[in-house]
Amino acid sequence: MLKPNRTALVAVILWSLIAGAGLSQAQAPVADAGTVCVIAYADANQNGVRDPGEDALLDVNINLMLANNVVIANHVTALREPYCFENLTPQQYILGISSPLYDPVDAAPLAFTLPAGQRVTYEVGAVARPAEQVEDPSASILVIPLNMSTRIGLGVAAALGVIALLTGLGLVIYGLFLHRRTAILDDDEVEWSEDGGWQEPGAAEGERYAMRTLVRSSFDSEFDEQERR
């Protein structure tokens, strides 16, 4: 038979007592605790008073803060009825609301002192944000309106760009593979004469004939070598 470890058993008992005491202390109600209930409503006439027909607002964040603006509790409204923060110590608090859709009527948060053992309710008015505060994406200068004139202009620009690209590519291919290069003989300058041949300035007729024959032979040899490749 296995004998229980006395040390482990004592440790478990002590831990249970400590945890139970801490849990009881955490769940113990605050002496003379108070409750504050809050509701956010659409203040249509912005008079700070909830009039008949002014409904409660949804998706409004309610922040409960201490006097030093430290948030101790918050709630996002999901029902059209007051939400209550309970078990609060009697002291000074601040209430504030925030929402991407609404702005509070009073810019300054509501500061109040919660009496001991009391239950108080506050109604906070808000108004919908004006539509012009929402940025219109079409108003940006970076957005091009796609009307008929714009589409035609973009099409013409694209066609001209393609033509220019193909023209440049054709010139590169012609220069690399199809165009015959000019031959230079011993780095001497030559020129084309009126009778259809290359000549060196000031050369005699016999020398011109020999030079034409040599240059043409050089062209033919180079062209044949390129065709063989």
SULUR-V198757 format. One record per backbone hydrogen bond with DSSP energy under -0.5 kcal/mol. CO is the residue of the C=O (numbers start at 1). NH is the residue of the N-H. Records with the same first field share a line. If there is no record, write none. Layout:
# SULUR-V198757
CO=NH ; NH
This chain:
# SULUR-V198757
4=6
5=9
6=10
7=11
8=12
9=13
10=14
11=15
12=16
13=17
14=18
15=19
16=20
17=21
18=22
19=23
20=24
21=25
22=26
23=27
24=28
30=33
32=117
34=88
35=120
36=85
37=122
38=83
39=124
40=57
41=43 ; 126
42=44
43=46
49=51
51=54
53=55
55=42
60=62 ; 77
61=63 ; 98
62=75
63=65 ; 96
64=72 ; 73
65=94
66=69
69=71
70=66
73=64
75=62 ; 77
77=59
79=81
83=38
84=86
85=36
88=34
89=91
91=114
92=67
93=112
94=65
95=110
96=63
98=61
101=129
103=127
105=107
109=111
110=95
112=93 ; 114
113=115
115=118
118=35
120=37
122=39 ; 124
123=125
124=41
125=105
126=43
127=103
130=133
131=134
133=135
135=137
136=139
137=140
140=143
142=144
143=145
145=147
147=151
148=152
149=153
150=154
151=155
152=156
153=157
154=158
155=159
156=160
157=161
158=162
159=163
160=164
161=165
162=166
163=167
164=168
165=169
166=170
167=171
168=172
169=173
170=174
171=175
172=176
173=177 ; 178
174=178 ; 179
183=185
184=186
185=188
191=199
193=196
197=193
199=191
200=203
204=208
205=209
206=210
207=211
208=212
209=213
210=214
211=215
212=216
213=217
214=218
215=219
216=220
217=221
218=222
219=223
220=224
221=225
222=226
223=227
224=228
225=229
